[in-house]
Amino acid sequence: MSAALGKDLVGLEQLTADQIRLILDTAEPFKEVSERPIKKVPALRGKTIVNLFFEASTRTRISFEFAEKRLSADTVNVAASGSSVQKGETLVDTAKNLEAMRIDMVVIRHPSSGAAQFLGDRIRSNVVNAGDGKHEHPTQALLDLLTIRDRHGTIAGLKVCLVGDVLHSRVARSNIWGLLKLGAEVGVCGPDTLVPRAIEELGVCRFRRIEEAIEWAQVLNVLRLQLERMEMGFIPSLREYYRVFGVTLDRLEKAPRPLTIMHPGPMNRGVEIDSRVADGPHSVILAQVTNGVAVRMAVLYLLAGGRPELADAAKRVGGTIGGTE
Amino acid sequence: MSRPERTIILDARALSRALQRMAVEVLELAHRTEHLVLIGIQRRGVELAERIAKLIERDEGVIVPRGALDITLYRDDLETIGPKPVIGETRLPGDLDGKHVVIVDDVLYTGRTARAALDELADFGRPQRISLCVLVDRGGRELPIQPDIVGKQVKVNSGERVEVLVEELDGRDEVALVAAGAAP
């Protein structure tokens, strides 16, 4: 079976374990490209990519932009504010207009779940989901997987716990799919108001106390607590949240083993995570950011090549053996 | 004229002799070894560069820096062949400025790999000189590129494929001509 990705990357739910491994393996050599004196390869020369961001984002947008530029693609950034979107244009009309200018790919961030899929079904260009509502944020989960694999050598059998606002988190959803597909054991921990009911049905363990999660897990992926959740009544106060669910040094020191600490950013220090933990020796939070560029390069590269039937044919005639170039 | 499905061009001993001769030719080409760098093209070029470097080490008593280059991202045919499943490692031994770089590959065919390698090397520095050293030259060039050192020249029809096997990756040393449609 071909492990190629198809036209779009909407979420990890639709991918097979082989496809996820293909992306992670492809990301490996891209790490080195960012260490070169000239941080650029010509793989996507002549491709035009539009970054269509309907929601605020710094890290993800910049990470995609670096990935695109280091592959030599031409990029255009479109933000919702100050664009025709504000004048009432629909998502499809915006995309079709862009496509009429002959683009090759769209990277989309949108507040509505399903926006990336919706767009992918309606335009010819490749679509990469950079976060859609509460649905998925596949490249974030992929960079998390790559970082876990770097640190632990393997993902299968590893115990990974997602901590915090699982209910509103597309990062959590993508992580759960990816981790389960690669054979990790997945836990979730957070207040009842912020963890979906019956989440166990996805095949994850539910922890109600952070101390239990820390005792169980080898990796903690601490999710960002959106500060507006407090106003919406999901938690009583930030201070109380930190007291009950905060990932603190005191709690981690009681763990039977050192835990790898991850956070998708941006962090609320002193809310979901203790500064001493975020900056501590087991934190891989900045490694996640570095890996983000490599993973996004891999995704763009794999989608751009997107004619798997030809790749398969090339393999059948032995295109790679003996370098019969 | 029909050939059998698989014809051995070089067996292990012939391959070893060819490499021996190539190592001597690299030395003749370079005059001196202090600026010499051997860079193998992924995959099998890397192993061949390693072997040639070791032969030079043995005969001259000097260590020749070697590196590996994966040219996948510099290819001009991403659209048609699709992405290669896994890209190999690129690892260069320090600064290339002023060096004499010898590119080592297993098979020279269209010349497109060599073209890509030249482009990629240019992004790493400005070598004083770049030479091309290949185990098998099968003809069929599509670009004005010629090798400086050749292990074996073979006339190959377009449907046929040159298969290079090396001990480190394939368990044995052998170069064979494989007919079109034959199982790899």
Interface residues (C-beta under 8 A of the other chain):
Chain A: A3 A4 L22 D25 T26 E28 P29 F30 E32 V33 R36 P37 I38 K40 V41 P42 A43 L44 L71 Y301 L302 A304 G305 G306 R307 P308 L310 A311 D312 A314 V317 G318 G319 T320 I321 G322 G323 T324 E325
Chain B: I41 R43 R44 G45 D70 T72 L73 Y74 R75 L78 E79 T80 I81 G82 P83 K84 P85 V86 I87 G88 E89 T90 R91 D105 D106 V107 L108 Y109 T110 R112 T113 D119 E120 D123 F124 G125 R138 R161 V162 E163 V164 L165 V178 A180 P184
